Amino acid sequence: MPTYQYACTECGHAFEQFQSFSEESLTVCPECQGKLRKVFSAAGVVFKGSGFYRTDSRSPSSSSSSSSSASSSSSSSTTATATASSSSSD
């Protein structure tokens, strides 16, 4: 059952009320018989970004370590080839 927050527009009395979805909203303040209004607040959880579930379910070390080791070995072989070709042309 959801909890709703209400505030009186006349006396400022604020309270929470458990109500089912099918019940009507409260309209009369229990303190001064003034008019009530529902109070809406920000959500407790906010999901942002396009890859929220994909990036949060992986361990960060498994995918980044394998790609960085592969790129470092390919760059070292390219450097060795370039050094060998420049020394043979002299």
Biopython code that builds the backbone (N, CA, C, O; Angstrom):
import numpy as np
from Bio.PDB.StructureBuilder import StructureBuilder

atoms = [
    (1, "MET", "N", (0.849, -1.172, 0.000)),
    (1, "MET", "CA", (0.000, 0.000, 0.000)),
    (1, "MET", "C", (0.900, 1.243, 0.000)),
    (1, "MET", "O", (1.800, 1.341, 0.834)),
    (2, "PRO", "N", (0.680, 2.177, -0.901)),
    (2, "PRO", "CA", (1.527, 3.370, -0.988)),
    (2, "PRO", "C", (1.269, 4.370, 0.144)),
    (2, "PRO", "O", (0.194, 4.410, 0.743)),
    (3, "THR", "N", (2.280, 5.156, 0.402)),
    (3, "THR", "CA", (2.190, 6.225, 1.395)),
    (3, "THR", "C", (2.147, 7.555, 0.654)),
    (3, "THR", "O", (2.988, 7.818, -0.206)),
    (4, "TYR", "N", (1.178, 8.383, 0.983)),
    (4, "TYR", "CA", (1.043, 9.695, 0.359)),
    (4, "TYR", "C", (1.322, 10.770, 1.397)),
    (4, "TYR", "O", (1.008, 10.603, 2.576)),
    (5, "GLN", "N", (1.914, 11.874, 0.954)),
    (5, "GLN", "CA", (2.169, 13.010, 1.836)),
    (5, "GLN", "C", (1.150, 14.098, 1.527)),
    (5, "GLN", "O", (0.863, 14.400, 0.369)),
    (6, "TYR", "N", (0.616, 14.671, 2.587)),
    (6, "TYR", "CA", (-0.364, 15.749, 2.461)),
    (6, "TYR", "C", (0.107, 16.944, 3.279)),
    (6, "TYR", "O", (0.827, 16.794, 4.265)),
    (7, "ALA", "N", (-0.314, 18.137, 2.852)),
    (7, "ALA", "CA", (-0.052, 19.356, 3.602)),
    (7, "ALA", "C", (-1.282, 20.244, 3.509)),
    (7, "ALA", "O", (-1.919, 20.341, 2.460)),
    (8, "CYS", "N", (-1.606, 20.891, 4.624)),
    (8, "CYS", "CA", (-2.758, 21.791, 4.660)),
    (8, "CYS", "C", (-2.355, 23.135, 4.078)),
    (8, "CYS", "O", (-1.280, 23.648, 4.389)),
    (9, "THR", "N", (-3.202, 23.707, 3.242)),
    (9, "THR", "CA", (-2.914, 25.006, 2.641)),
    (9, "THR", "C", (-3.190, 26.156, 3.610)),
    (9, "THR", "O", (-2.725, 27.274, 3.389)),
    (10, "GLU", "N", (-3.938, 25.895, 4.675)),
    (10, "GLU", "CA", (-4.292, 26.965, 5.624)),
    (10, "GLU", "C", (-3.412, 26.978, 6.870)),
    (10, "GLU", "O", (-2.854, 28.019, 7.216)),
    (11, "CYS", "N", (-3.275, 25.822, 7.560)),
    (11, "CYS", "CA", (-2.502, 25.815, 8.804)),
    (11, "CYS", "C", (-1.086, 25.275, 8.628)),
    (11, "CYS", "O", (-0.256, 25.433, 9.523)),
    (12, "GLY", "N", (-0.791, 24.634, 7.481)),
    (12, "GLY", "CA", (0.545, 24.109, 7.221)),
    (12, "GLY", "C", (0.816, 22.743, 7.817)),
    (12, "GLY", "O", (1.939, 22.246, 7.725)),
    (13, "HIS", "N", (-0.183, 22.126, 8.427)),
    (13, "HIS", "CA", (-0.021, 20.795, 9.008)),
    (13, "HIS", "C", (0.343, 19.809, 7.905)),
    (13, "HIS", "O", (-0.341, 19.728, 6.885)),
    (14, "ALA", "N", (1.453, 19.038, 8.121)),
    (14, "ALA", "CA", (1.901, 18.054, 7.136)),
    (14, "ALA", "C", (1.884, 16.674, 7.772)),
    (14, "ALA", "O", (2.228, 16.520, 8.944)),
    (15, "PHE", "N", (1.482, 15.669, 6.996)),
    (15, "PHE", "CA", (1.423, 14.299, 7.505)),
    (15, "PHE", "C", (1.450, 13.316, 6.342)),
    (15, "PHE", "O", (1.289, 13.692, 5.181)),
    (16, "GLU", "N", (1.659, 12.041, 6.685)),
    (16, "GLU", "CA", (1.645, 10.962, 5.707)),
    (16, "GLU", "C", (0.447, 10.064, 5.961)),
    (16, "GLU", "O", (0.003, 9.902, 7.098)),
    (17, "GLN", "N", (-0.072, 9.478, 4.876)),
    (17, "GLN", "CA", (-1.251, 8.624, 4.994)),
    (17, "GLN", "C", (-1.079, 7.407, 4.100)),
    (17, "GLN", "O", (-0.755, 7.548, 2.920)),
    (18, "PHE", "N", (-1.294, 6.198, 4.651)),
    (18, "PHE", "CA", (-1.320, 4.973, 3.863)),
    (18, "PHE", "C", (-2.682, 4.869, 3.200)),
    (18, "PHE", "O", (-3.717, 4.906, 3.865)),
    (19, "GLN", "N", (-2.667, 4.736, 1.859)),
    (19, "GLN", "CA", (-3.916, 4.608, 1.109)),
    (19, "GLN", "C", (-3.716, 3.649, -0.047)),
    (19, "GLN", "O", (-2.629, 3.576, -0.620)),
    (20, "SER", "N", (-4.756, 2.918, -0.390)),
    (20, "SER", "CA", (-4.671, 2.071, -1.575)),
    (20, "SER", "C", (-4.903, 2.935, -2.817)),
    (20, "SER", "O", (-5.351, 4.078, -2.723)),
    (21, "PHE", "N", (-4.590, 2.372, -3.963)),
    (21, "PHE", "CA", (-4.750, 3.116, -5.212)),
    (21, "PHE", "C", (-6.211, 3.459, -5.508)),
    (21, "PHE", "O", (-6.498, 4.465, -6.158)),
    (22, "SER", "N", (-7.107, 2.641, -5.042)),
    (22, "SER", "CA", (-8.524, 2.848, -5.346)),
    (22, "SER", "C", (-9.187, 3.888, -4.427)),
    (22, "SER", "O", (-10.277, 4.366, -4.741)),
    (23, "GLU", "N", (-8.559, 4.241, -3.310)),
    (23, "GLU", "CA", (-9.147, 5.219, -2.388)),
    (23, "GLU", "C", (-9.039, 6.633, -2.953)),
    (23, "GLU", "O", (-8.101, 6.959, -3.681)),
    (24, "GLU", "N", (-10.007, 7.452, -2.606)),
    (24, "GLU", "CA", (-9.993, 8.860, -2.999)),
    (24, "GLU", "C", (-8.943, 9.611, -2.176)),
    (24, "GLU", "O", (-8.632, 9.213, -1.053)),
    (25, "SER", "N", (-8.400, 10.694, -2.733)),
    (25, "SER", "CA", (-7.438, 11.528, -2.010)),
    (25, "SER", "C", (-8.129, 12.267, -0.876)),
    (25, "SER", "O", (-9.311, 12.598, -0.964)),
    (26, "LEU", "N", (-7.377, 12.522, 0.193)),
    (26, "LEU", "CA", (-7.938, 13.294, 1.302)),
    (26, "LEU", "C", (-8.045, 14.755, 0.889)),
    (26, "LEU", "O", (-7.191, 15.261, 0.161)),
    (27, "THR", "N", (-9.092, 15.434, 1.352)),
    (27, "THR", "CA", (-9.310, 16.833, 0.979)),
    (27, "THR", "C", (-9.475, 17.754, 2.180)),
    (27, "THR", "O", (-9.405, 18.973, 2.028)),
    (28, "VAL", "N", (-9.695, 17.199, 3.377)),
    (28, "VAL", "CA", (-9.955, 18.009, 4.565)),
    (28, "VAL", "C", (-8.870, 17.755, 5.609)),
    (28, "VAL", "O", (-8.567, 16.608, 5.936)),
    (29, "CYS", "N", (-8.293, 18.835, 6.124)),
    (29, "CYS", "CA", (-7.251, 18.748, 7.146)),
    (29, "CYS", "C", (-7.836, 18.240, 8.467)),
    (29, "CYS", "O", (-8.868, 18.739, 8.915)),
    (30, "PRO", "N", (-7.182, 17.248, 9.096)),
    (30, "PRO", "CA", (-7.703, 16.752, 10.369)),
    (30, "PRO", "C", (-7.476, 17.733, 11.535)),
    (30, "PRO", "O", (-8.100, 17.584, 12.585)),
    (31, "GLU", "N", (-6.606, 18.716, 11.368)),
    (31, "GLU", "CA", (-6.320, 19.683, 12.429)),
    (31, "GLU", "C", (-7.286, 20.872, 12.408)),
    (31, "GLU", "O", (-7.881, 21.208, 13.432)),
    (32, "CYS", "N", (-7.441, 21.509, 11.236)),
    (32, "CYS", "CA", (-8.223, 22.749, 11.177)),
    (32, "CYS", "C", (-9.399, 22.693, 10.205)),
    (32, "CYS", "O", (-10.093, 23.694, 10.021)),
    (33, "GLN", "N", (-9.632, 21.542, 9.583)),
    (33, "GLN", "CA", (-10.695, 21.365, 8.588)),
    (33, "GLN", "C", (-10.454, 22.190, 7.325)),
    (33, "GLN", "O", (-11.385, 22.436, 6.558)),
    (34, "GLY", "N", (-9.202, 22.621, 7.105)),
    (34, "GLY", "CA", (-8.849, 23.369, 5.889)),
    (34, "GLY", "C", (-8.652, 22.439, 4.702)),
    (34, "GLY", "O", (-8.871, 21.231, 4.794)),
    (35, "LYS", "N", (-8.236, 23.023, 3.592)),
    (35, "LYS", "CA", (-8.067, 22.269, 2.355)),
    (35, "LYS", "C", (-6.673, 21.633, 2.308)),
    (35, "LYS", "O", (-5.669, 22.286, 2.591)),
    (36, "LEU", "N", (-6.632, 20.331, 1.941)),
    (36, "LEU", "CA", (-5.365, 19.607, 1.829)),
    (36, "LEU", "C", (-4.883, 19.572, 0.390)),
    (36, "LEU", "O", (-5.667, 19.672, -0.554)),
    (37, "ARG", "N", (-3.579, 19.428, 0.249)),
    (37, "ARG", "CA", (-2.994, 19.196, -1.077)),
    (37, "ARG", "C", (-1.978, 18.073, -0.932)),
    (37, "ARG", "O", (-1.367, 17.916, 0.125)),
    (38, "LYS", "N", (-1.795, 17.286, -2.003)),
    (38, "LYS", "CA", (-0.790, 16.228, -2.009)),
    (38, "LYS", "C", (0.577, 16.865, -2.226)),
    (38, "LYS", "O", (0.718, 17.806, -3.007)),
    (39, "VAL", "N", (1.571, 16.347, -1.534)),
    (39, "VAL", "CA", (2.945, 16.834, -1.672)),
    (39, "VAL", "C", (3.719, 15.799, -2.480)),
    (39, "VAL", "O", (3.749, 14.620, -2.127)),
    (40, "PHE", "N", (4.339, 16.243, -3.560)),
    (40, "PHE", "CA", (5.145, 15.367, -4.403)),
    (40, "PHE", "C", (6.608, 15.725, -4.210)),
    (40, "PHE", "O", (6.975, 16.900, -4.190)),
    (41, "SER", "N", (7.440, 14.702, -4.069)),
    (41, "SER", "CA", (8.870, 14.930, -3.887)),
    (41, "SER", "C", (9.642, 14.201, -4.976)),
    (41, "SER", "O", (9.082, 13.422, -5.747)),
    (42, "ALA", "N", (10.948, 14.473, -5.018)),
    (42, "ALA", "CA", (11.800, 13.840, -6.027)),
    (42, "ALA", "C", (11.897, 12.337, -5.777)),
    (42, "ALA", "O", (11.782, 11.868, -4.645)),
    (43, "ALA", "N", (12.108, 11.615, -6.840)),
    (43, "ALA", "CA", (12.242, 10.161, -6.721)),
    (43, "ALA", "C", (13.517, 9.800, -5.978)),
    (43, "ALA", "O", (14.516, 10.515, -6.065)),
    (44, "GLY", "N", (13.486, 8.699, -5.253)),
    (44, "GLY", "CA", (14.647, 8.265, -4.492)),
    (44, "GLY", "C", (15.762, 7.698, -5.356)),
    (44, "GLY", "O", (16.928, 7.745, -4.966)),
    (45, "VAL", "N", (15.422, 7.161, -6.525)),
    (45, "VAL", "CA", (16.405, 6.565, -7.417)),
    (45, "VAL", "C", (16.247, 7.196, -8.784)),
    (45, "VAL", "O", (15.133, 7.306, -9.297)),
    (46, "VAL", "N", (17.355, 7.613, -9.379)),
    (46, "VAL", "CA", (17.332, 8.197, -10.709)),
    (46, "VAL", "C", (18.293, 7.417, -11.588)),
    (46, "VAL", "O", (19.472, 7.298, -11.254)),
    (47, "PHE", "N", (17.810, 6.877, -12.715)),
    (47, "PHE", "CA", (18.640, 6.133, -13.646)),
    (47, "PHE", "C", (19.038, 7.066, -14.777)),
    (47, "PHE", "O", (18.179, 7.612, -15.469)),
    (48, "LYS", "N", (20.353, 7.252, -14.966)),
    (48, "LYS", "CA", (20.835, 8.128, -16.030)),
    (48, "LYS", "C", (21.838, 7.378, -16.894)),
    (48, "LYS", "O", (22.482, 6.436, -16.432)),
    (49, "GLY", "N", (21.968, 7.789, -18.129)),
    (49, "GLY", "CA", (22.955, 7.211, -19.027)),
    (49, "GLY", "C", (22.376, 6.111, -19.892)),
    (49, "GLY", "O", (21.370, 5.492, -19.544)),
    (50, "SER", "N", (23.026, 5.875, -21.030)),
    (50, "SER", "CA", (22.502, 4.897, -21.976)),
    (50, "SER", "C", (22.900, 3.468, -21.634)),
    (50, "SER", "O", (22.183, 2.541, -22.010)),
    (51, "GLY", "N", (24.010, 3.251, -20.938)),
    (51, "GLY", "CA", (24.454, 1.893, -20.659)),
    (51, "GLY", "C", (24.449, 1.561, -19.191)),
    (51, "GLY", "O", (25.391, 0.932, -18.709)),
    (52, "PHE", "N", (23.443, 1.951, -18.468)),
    (52, "PHE", "CA", (23.439, 1.779, -17.013)),
    (52, "PHE", "C", (23.603, 0.326, -16.606)),
    (52, "PHE", "O", (24.484, 0.016, -15.805)),
    (53, "TYR", "N", (22.789, -0.564, -17.126)),
    (53, "TYR", "CA", (22.862, -1.956, -16.704)),
    (53, "TYR", "C", (24.072, -2.670, -17.286)),
    (53, "TYR", "O", (24.668, -3.505, -16.606)),
    (54, "ARG", "N", (24.445, -2.374, -18.498)),
    (54, "ARG", "CA", (25.572, -3.058, -19.130)),
    (54, "ARG", "C", (26.871, -2.735, -18.406)),
    (54, "ARG", "O", (27.665, -3.642, -18.158)),
    (55, "THR", "N", (27.111, -1.502, -18.065)),
    (55, "THR", "CA", (28.372, -1.128, -17.433)),
    (55, "THR", "C", (28.412, -1.457, -15.956)),
    (55, "THR", "O", (29.496, -1.693, -15.422)),
    (56, "ASP", "N", (27.298, -1.484, -15.281)),
    (56, "ASP", "CA", (27.293, -1.762, -13.852)),
    (56, "ASP", "C", (27.339, -3.245, -13.528)),
    (56, "ASP", "O", (27.678, -3.600, -12.399)),
    (57, "SER", "N", (27.016, -4.118, -14.455)),
    (57, "SER", "CA", (26.994, -5.542, -14.152)),
    (57, "SER", "C", (28.335, -6.212, -14.426)),
    (57, "SER", "O", (28.526, -7.362, -14.030)),
    (58, "ARG", "N", (29.266, -5.536, -15.088)),
    (58, "ARG", "CA", (30.571, -6.104, -15.384)),
    (58, "ARG", "C", (31.605, -5.711, -14.351)),
    (58, "ARG", "O", (31.486, -4.677, -13.694)),
    (59, "SER", "N", (32.629, -6.556, -14.215)),
    (59, "SER", "CA", (33.765, -6.138, -13.398)),
    (59, "SER", "C", (34.686, -5.319, -14.305)),
    (59, "SER", "O", (34.936, -5.728, -15.439)),
    (60, "PRO", "N", (35.190, -4.190, -13.846)),
    (60, "PRO", "CA", (35.958, -3.293, -14.704)),
    (60, "PRO", "C", (37.308, -3.860, -15.133)),
    (60, "PRO", "O", (37.836, -3.422, -16.155)),
    (61, "SER", "N", (37.896, -4.816, -14.404)),
    (61, "SER", "CA", (39.230, -5.305, -14.725)),
    (61, "SER", "C", (39.247, -6.327, -15.854)),
    (61, "SER", "O", (40.258, -6.438, -16.547)),
    (62, "SER", "N", (38.166, -7.080, -16.067)),
    (62, "SER", "CA", (38.192, -8.174, -17.037)),
    (62, "SER", "C", (38.264, -7.682, -18.484)),
    (62, "SER", "O", (39.042, -8.226, -19.267)),
    (63, "SER", "N", (37.496, -6.692, -18.854)),
    (63, "SER", "CA", (37.482, -6.261, -20.251)),
    (63, "SER", "C", (38.581, -5.258, -20.556)),
    (63, "SER", "O", (39.104, -5.266, -21.671)),
    (64, "SER", "N", (38.954, -4.399, -19.624)),
    (64, "SER", "CA", (39.944, -3.372, -19.908)),
    (64, "SER", "C", (41.355, -3.933, -19.917)),
    (64, "SER", "O", (42.185, -3.443, -20.682)),
    (65, "SER", "N", (41.674, -4.952, -19.093)),
    (65, "SER", "CA", (43.029, -5.490, -19.043)),
    (65, "SER", "C", (43.346, -6.290, -20.302)),
    (65, "SER", "O", (44.478, -6.236, -20.784)),
    (66, "SER", "N", (42.390, -7.024, -20.845)),
    (66, "SER", "CA", (42.654, -7.813, -22.032)),
    (66, "SER", "C", (42.819, -6.930, -23.263)),
    (66, "SER", "O", (43.639, -7.242, -24.128)),
    (67, "SER", "N", (42.073, -5.850, -23.366)),
    (67, "SER", "CA", (42.196, -4.974, -24.522)),
    (67, "SER", "C", (43.467, -4.142, -24.453)),
    (67, "SER", "O", (44.058, -3.850, -25.493)),
    (68, "SER", "N", (43.911, -3.747, -23.252)),
    (68, "SER", "CA", (45.115, -2.937, -23.146)),
    (68, "SER", "C", (46.360, -3.776, -23.413)),
    (68, "SER", "O", (47.322, -3.258, -23.981)),
    (69, "SER", "N", (46.383, -5.064, -23.023)),
    (69, "SER", "CA", (47.545, -5.910, -23.272)),
    (69, "SER", "C", (47.645, -6.223, -24.763)),
    (69, "SER", "O", (48.751, -6.321, -25.295)),
    (70, "ALA", "N", (46.521, -6.379, -25.441)),
    (70, "ALA", "CA", (46.538, -6.652, -26.870)),
    (70, "ALA", "C", (47.034, -5.434, -27.647)),
    (70, "ALA", "O", (47.772, -5.591, -28.620)),
    (71, "SER", "N", (46.655, -4.260, -27.251)),
    (71, "SER", "CA", (47.080, -3.068, -27.970)),
    (71, "SER", "C", (48.549, -2.770, -27.718)),
    (71, "SER", "O", (49.218, -2.262, -28.618)),
    (72, "SER", "N", (49.083, -3.062, -26.535)),
    (72, "SER", "CA", (50.485, -2.786, -26.257)),
    (72, "SER", "C", (51.378, -3.759, -27.016)),
    (72, "SER", "O", (52.458, -3.363, -27.455)),
    (73, "SER", "N", (50.973, -5.023, -27.191)),
    (73, "SER", "CA", (51.791, -5.977, -27.934)),
    (73, "SER", "C", (51.795, -5.638, -29.418)),
    (73, "SER", "O", (52.825, -5.814, -30.068)),
    (74, "SER", "N", (50.700, -5.163, -29.976)),
    (74, "SER", "CA", (50.673, -4.813, -31.392)),
    (74, "SER", "C", (51.474, -3.554, -31.658)),
    (74, "SER", "O", (52.084, -3.443, -32.721)),
    (75, "SER", "N", (51.499, -2.603, -30.743)),
    (75, "SER", "CA", (52.275, -1.386, -30.944)),
    (75, "SER", "C", (53.761, -1.666, -30.806)),
    (75, "SER", "O", (54.561, -1.024, -31.487)),
    (76, "SER", "N", (54.166, -2.613, -29.941)),
    (76, "SER", "CA", (55.583, -2.932, -29.800)),
    (76, "SER", "C", (56.102, -3.653, -31.035)),
    (76, "SER", "O", (57.252, -3.443, -31.418)),
    (77, "SER", "N", (55.298, -4.492, -31.666)),
    (77, "SER", "CA", (55.734, -5.176, -32.880)),
    (77, "SER", "C", (55.832, -4.195, -34.046)),
    (77, "SER", "O", (56.690, -4.363, -34.912)),
    (78, "THR", "N", (54.985, -3.190, -34.088)),
    (78, "THR", "CA", (55.049, -2.166, -35.122)),
    (78, "THR", "C", (56.321, -1.333, -34.961)),
    (78, "THR", "O", (56.949, -0.974, -35.957)),
    (79, "THR", "N", (56.703, -1.025, -33.744)),
    (79, "THR", "CA", (57.905, -0.255, -33.475)),
    (79, "THR", "C", (59.150, -1.051, -33.867)),
    (79, "THR", "O", (60.095, -0.499, -34.430)),
    (80, "ALA", "N", (59.142, -2.335, -33.569)),
    (80, "ALA", "CA", (60.287, -3.175, -33.905)),
    (80, "ALA", "C", (60.442, -3.281, -35.418)),
    (80, "ALA", "O", (61.569, -3.275, -35.912)),
    (81, "THR", "N", (59.365, -3.377, -36.155)),
    (81, "THR", "CA", (59.410, -3.456, -37.614)),
    (81, "THR", "C", (59.924, -2.146, -38.191)),
    (81, "THR", "O", (60.735, -2.162, -39.117)),
    (82, "ALA", "N", (59.476, -1.025, -37.672)),
    (82, "ALA", "CA", (59.916, 0.273, -38.171)),
    (82, "ALA", "C", (61.399, 0.497, -37.893)),
    (82, "ALA", "O", (62.088, 1.073, -38.734)),
    (83, "THR", "N", (61.913, 0.063, -36.748)),
    (83, "THR", "CA", (63.319, 0.212, -36.397)),
    (83, "THR", "C", (64.183, -0.658, -37.292)),
    (83, "THR", "O", (65.247, -0.221, -37.729)),
    (84, "ALA", "N", (63.753, -1.873, -37.572)),
    (84, "ALA", "CA", (64.518, -2.779, -38.417)),
    (84, "ALA", "C", (64.595, -2.261, -39.848)),
    (84, "ALA", "O", (65.646, -2.375, -40.478)),
    (85, "SER", "N", (63.532, -1.705, -40.370)),
    (85, "SER", "CA", (63.544, -1.212, -41.751)),
    (85, "SER", "C", (64.364, 0.053, -41.884)),
    (85, "SER", "O", (64.976, 0.263, -42.931)),
    (86, "SER", "N", (64.406, 0.907, -40.874)),
    (86, "SER", "CA", (65.201, 2.131, -40.969)),
    (86, "SER", "C", (66.697, 1.842, -40.836)),
    (86, "SER", "O", (67.512, 2.528, -41.454)),
    (87, "SER", "N", (67.071, 0.835, -40.036)),
    (87, "SER", "CA", (68.494, 0.528, -39.869)),
    (87, "SER", "C", (69.055, -0.185, -41.100)),
    (87, "SER", "O", (70.245, -0.042, -41.385)),
    (88, "SER", "N", (68.255, -0.939, -41.832)),
    (88, "SER", "CA", (68.716, -1.640, -43.012)),
    (88, "SER", "C", (68.862, -0.707, -44.198)),
    (88, "SER", "O", (69.626, -1.019, -45.111)),
    (89, "SER", "N", (68.172, 0.420, -44.234)),
    (89, "SER", "CA", (68.259, 1.347, -45.347)),
    (89, "SER", "C", (69.450, 2.269, -45.233)),
    (89, "SER", "O", (69.767, 2.950, -46.208)),
    (90, "ASP", "N", (70.138, 2.331, -44.088)),
    (90, "ASP", "CA", (71.299, 3.223, -43.915)),
    (90, "ASP", "C", (72.516, 2.686, -44.544)),
    (90, "ASP", "O", (73.571, 3.317, -44.485)),
]
sb = StructureBuilder()
sb.init_structure("model")
sb.init_model(0)
sb.init_chain("A")
sb.init_seg("    ")
for serial, (resi, resn, name, xyz) in enumerate(atoms, 1):
    if name == "N":
        sb.init_residue(resn, " ", resi, " ")
    sb.init_atom(name, np.array(xyz, "f"), 0.0, 1.0, " ", f" {name:<3s}", serial, name[0])
structure = sb.get_structure()
